[in-house]
Amino acid sequence: MSDRTALERLLTKRSVRQGDFVLASGKASSYYIDARLATMSAEGQVLVGRLGLAAIRHAGWQATAVGGLTMGADPVAYAIARASSDDPPILDAFSVRKTTKEHGTGRRIEGCFSTDAPVVVVEDVITTGASALHAIEAILAAGGTIAGVLAVVDREEGGAAMIEAGGYPVVALTTTARLGLPSK
C-alpha cells in the first residue's frame, strides 16, 4: 500500500466524523475532519512526514522551515521536520500563535523561524484558507517569506484558490473527494 493510500485510510478511520457540524468558517457541514486525530498518531506522524517532505521537494519549494497556525499545523510541521532529519536538507519547524504572546519574549512566532529564509506554511485542513492566510500574515509581518502552502486535506471549498489568489502556491496531500466525501 502506498503512503498516500495509508494516510487516506488513517484519516477516514480516525479523523472523519459524520453528523451536523458548524465549521470554523461558520458554514454548516455534514462531516467534520479532525485531522489531528491522524496527524498526532504515531502512524500519522510517519506518513505525514514522508508525504509532506516529498510534496515540498516535488513542488521545488526552497525553504529552511515549515510551520503554521497553532494547533492544527503543529503536528504536520513537526512530522515534516523529523522526516527531513533522515533525508536532508533539514527543514526545521515553527508555530504561529493566534495572537502575540503577552509575556516572556512577546513573540507571535515560536520555534525555528528566521526572517532571512523562506518557509512553507502547513495546514491540517484547508476549507476557506483563513487559517493559512492568518499564518502568512503573521510571517510576513515578522519579515518572513513564503515558498508555498502545504495542506494535509483540501476540503475543496475554495480555500486553496483564496490562498493562490494571494500569490502563494498550494499543494494538498489529499482531498475530500479522495476520502469519498462531498465538497461544499
N, C-alpha and C positions, 0 to 999 in steps of 0.2 A: 504494500500500500504506500502511495506517495505521502510525503509530509503534508501536502495541501489537503488531501483526502482525509488524513488522520486528524488534522486541525478542524476541518469541517464537521467531522463526526463528533469530535470532542465539544465543539461549540453547540451543536444540535443537542447532544446529550446533557451537557451541564448548564448552558447559558440561555437557551431559548425557552421562554415561558409563553404559553397561550393564555388568553383571557382579555380583559379590558384594562388598558393601561393609559396613563397620561405621560407622555414623554417630556423630557426637559424643555423641549420646544413649545410645550403646551398642546401639541397635537395628540389626538386620541389614536390608539393603535390596538389591533387585536393580538399583538405579540410584543414581547419585550426581550431584548438581548442584553443580559448582564454578562458581558464578555469577561469580566473579572473572575467569574467562576471557572473559566477555562484558562485565562492568561495567568492567573495566580496559582494554578495547579502545577505540579512538577512536570507532568507531560506537556502541558501548555507552554511552560517556560522553554522547554527544549524546542518544541515545534515553532513557536513564535520567534524565538531567537534565530533559528536557522532560516526560516522563511523570510523573516524581516530583513536580515542581513543580506540574503540573496537578492531580495527585491530592490534594496537600496543600491547594491552593486550593479544589478541589471539595468537600473534606471540611469546609472552613471553619475549619481549624486556624490560629489566630493564633500565630505563632512568629517568633523572630528568628534561630534557628539550627537546624541539623539535624546529627545525628551518632549514633554508636552504638559498639558494642564493636569495637575494632580486631581484625581487619583486614578482615573481610568488609564491614563497614558503611562503611569509609573511602571507597572509590571512589564509592559511592552518594551519600554526603554531599557529596563534592567536586563530583560531576556536578550535583546539585541547586543547590548554591551558585553554581556557574558559570552555570547556566541562569538563575538569578534575576537575575544582573547584566544580562542582556538584557531582562528582563521584571520590573522592580521591583514590589513592595518586595523588597529584598535579604534573602536568608537566608544567613547565614554557616555555616561548618562547624566541627565539633569531633570529637575522638576520645576514646573512653573506654578507658583501659588496663585490662587484665585484673587487674592488681594495681597498687598505688600505687608510683610511681617512687621508688626508693631513693636517688637522688642529685639534685643540682640543686634545683629548686623543690619536689620531692616531691609533685607533683600526680598525681592519677589521671585527671583530665580535661584534655586539651590542646586548644589552639586557641581558637576564638571562643565560649566558654561564659561565660554570666553568670547569676548567681542571680536577677537581677531580671526575667527574661523567660522565657516558656515556650519549650520546644524540641520538635521532632519527633525521635523515636528512629527511626533507619533500620536496616534489616537486609537482607542479601542474600537469605537463605533462612530461612524460619521452619519448623521441624519441631516441636520441643517448646515453643518460646518461651523457652527458658532463656537464650539469649544476650541477647535483648531485655530480659528481666526483670533480668538481671545489670547491663545498662547502666542501666536505670531505677533500680535500687537505688543505683548509684553517683551518678547525677544527683540523686536525692532526698537522699542523704547529704550532697551538696555544696550543698544548699539550692535546687536547681532544681525546676522544674515541667514536667510532661509534657502536651503538647497532644494527641499521638496517636503511633501507631507505623505506619510505612510499610515494607513489605517488597517486594522485587522479586518473589520467588516464595514462595507459600504451599504447602507440601507437603501441606496438608490432613490433617494427622495430629494435630490437637488443639492445636497451639501457639497459633494465633490465639485460640482460645477461652480458653486459660490466661491469655493477656495481657489479654483483655477481662474475664475474671473478676476481675482486679486493678483494674478500672475504667478501662482505657486502650483507646480505640477503635483498631481495626486496619484498614488498607487495604493490599491487595496489588495490585501491577501485573499479576500473572498468577498462575496456579495450575498445579499438576501436571496436573490434568485438561485444562486448555487446552493444555498441552505434550504431551498424549497419553500421559501417564504414570499409572500406578495410584497411588492414595493408599494408605497403610499398606502 
